[in-house]
Amino acid sequence: MELVFLFIGGPEIFIIFIIVLVVFGPSKIPEIARGLGKGMRQVKDATNEIKREINDSAKNQGIDTDIVADINKEVEQVKDNIDDLTGPIKRNM
Protein backbone atom coordinates (compact mmCIF):
# COMPACT_ATOMS: atom_id res chain seq x y z
CA MET A 1 0.00 0.00 0.00
CA GLU A 2 1.49 3.32 -1.08
CA LEU A 3 1.55 6.37 1.17
CA VAL A 4 -0.72 9.08 -0.26
CA PHE A 5 -1.14 12.47 1.40
CA LEU A 6 -3.28 15.15 -0.26
CA PHE A 7 -3.11 13.32 -3.59
CA ILE A 8 0.69 13.28 -3.40
CA GLY A 9 2.45 9.93 -3.36
CA GLY A 10 5.58 8.85 -1.53
CA PRO A 11 8.07 9.71 -4.31
CA GLU A 12 6.63 13.23 -4.68
CA ILE A 13 6.88 13.83 -0.93
CA PHE A 14 10.51 12.67 -1.00
CA ILE A 15 11.34 15.06 -3.86
CA ILE A 16 9.65 17.96 -2.04
CA PHE A 17 11.64 17.12 1.09
CA ILE A 18 14.90 17.13 -0.88
CA ILE A 19 14.04 20.52 -2.42
CA VAL A 20 13.21 21.97 1.01
CA LEU A 21 16.47 20.56 2.37
CA VAL A 22 18.49 22.13 -0.44
CA VAL A 23 16.73 25.50 -0.28
CA PHE A 24 16.63 25.99 3.50
CA GLY A 25 19.47 23.76 4.70
CA PRO A 26 19.44 21.12 7.41
CA SER A 27 19.67 23.64 10.27
CA LYS A 28 16.35 25.32 9.39
CA ILE A 29 14.27 22.13 8.99
CA PRO A 30 13.42 21.75 12.73
CA GLU A 31 12.43 25.43 12.94
CA ILE A 32 10.19 25.09 9.88
CA ALA A 33 8.62 21.91 11.30
CA ARG A 34 7.90 23.65 14.62
CA GLY A 35 6.29 26.56 12.79
CA LEU A 36 4.13 24.20 10.72
CA GLY A 37 3.14 22.29 13.85
CA LYS A 38 2.13 25.47 15.67
CA GLY A 39 0.16 26.64 12.65
CA MET A 40 -1.67 23.34 12.35
CA ARG A 41 -2.44 23.42 16.08
CA GLN A 42 -3.89 26.94 15.79
CA VAL A 43 -6.10 25.87 12.88
CA LYS A 44 -7.29 22.82 14.83
CA ASP A 45 -8.04 24.92 17.94
CA ALA A 46 -9.93 27.49 15.86
CA THR A 47 -11.94 24.73 14.18
CA ASN A 48 -12.83 23.17 17.53
CA GLU A 49 -13.86 26.58 18.89
CA ILE A 50 -16.16 27.17 15.90
CA LYS A 51 -17.70 23.71 16.31
CA ARG A 52 -18.25 24.35 20.02
CA GLU A 53 -19.92 27.72 19.32
CA ILE A 54 -22.20 26.19 16.67
CA ASN A 55 -23.21 23.35 19.01
CA ASP A 56 -23.85 25.75 21.91
CA SER A 57 -25.92 28.03 19.70
CA ALA A 58 -27.91 25.08 18.34
CA LYS A 59 -28.60 23.79 21.85
CA ASN A 60 -29.71 27.26 22.98
CA GLN A 61 -32.13 27.40 20.03
CA GLY A 62 -33.45 23.92 20.80
CA ILE A 63 -32.03 22.32 17.65
CA ASP A 64 -31.24 18.58 17.82
CA THR A 65 -27.47 18.21 17.42
CA ASP A 66 -27.50 14.42 17.73
CA ILE A 67 -28.63 13.89 14.14
CA VAL A 68 -25.55 11.80 13.30
CA ALA A 69 -26.30 9.39 16.14
CA ASP A 70 -29.90 9.13 14.95
CA ILE A 71 -28.79 8.39 11.39
CA ASN A 72 -26.29 5.76 12.57
CA LYS A 73 -29.03 4.12 14.62
CA GLU A 74 -31.33 3.95 11.59
CA VAL A 75 -28.54 2.52 9.41
CA GLU A 76 -27.85 -0.19 11.99
CA GLN A 77 -31.55 -1.09 12.09
CA VAL A 78 -31.62 -1.42 8.30
CA LYS A 79 -28.48 -3.59 8.39
CA ASP A 80 -30.07 -5.82 11.03
CA ASN A 81 -33.25 -6.12 8.95
CA ILE A 82 -31.23 -7.09 5.88
CA ASP A 83 -29.28 -9.67 7.90
CA ASP A 84 -32.54 -11.11 9.21
CA LEU A 85 -33.99 -11.20 5.69
CA THR A 86 -31.01 -12.85 4.02
CA GLY A 87 -30.33 -15.22 6.91
CA PRO A 88 -28.17 -18.11 5.69
CA ILE A 89 -27.98 -16.74 2.15
CA LYS A 90 -24.58 -15.11 2.27
CA ARG A 91 -22.08 -14.66 -0.50
CA ASN A 92 -18.61 -16.05 0.00
CA MET A 93 -15.88 -13.64 -1.02
N, C-alpha and C positions, 0 to 999 in steps of 0.2 A: 504494500500500500504506500503510495507516494504522498509526501507531505505537501499539502496545498493550503496556502494562506492568502486570502483575498484574491483568489484566482491566479496566484503566482506559485509556481512549483518550486521544488527544492533547488534545482540548478539556477533558477533566476534569483532566488534569495541569496545563494552563495555568490553570484556575480555582483549583486548589489552590495553585499558585505565587503567584498574585495575592493570595490570602487570607493566605498566609505572609508575603508582602511587606508587606501592610497591618498585620498583627498584630505582627510583629517589627521591621519597618523594614529599610531597605537596609543599614544598618551591621552588623546581626546575621547576615545571610544567610551570609557567608563562615565565620563562627564555627560556625554550625549545620551547614554543609556539612562542615567539618573534623571536627566531632563525629560526624556520621553516617558519614563515611569511616573514622574510627578504629574506630567500633563495628562496621562491616561487616568491617573487617580482622581484628578480634578474633574475630568469629564464624567467619570463614574459617580463621584459624589454629587455632581450637579444633576445627573440623570436620576439618581435615587431621591434627591430632594424634590425634583419635579414630580416624580411618581407619588411621593408621600403627600405633596400638596394636592394633587389630583384626587387621590383616595380620600383625604380628609374632607375636601370640598364635596365629593360625591356622597360621603357618609352624612355630612351636614345637610345636604339637600334630600336625603332619603333615597338615594339611588343605590340599587343592589350592585355591589362591587364583586360579588362572588359568582359572576356569570361563568367564568372558566370552570369552576368546580361543578356548577350545574351542568355545563356541556359535557364535561368528562364523565359525570354520573350517567347522563343519557347515553353516551357512547358505550359505556360499559354494559348498560342494560341491553342495548341492541346487540352487542357482541355475545352476551349470555343467551339471548333469544336465538341468535343464529346457531350457537353451539348446541342448544337444546333441539333445534330443528334438524340440524344435520346429523347429530348423534354420532353413530359409528361410521357414517360416510365421510371419511377424511381422505384427502389426497396425500400420497406419500411423495415427498420431494427429495 
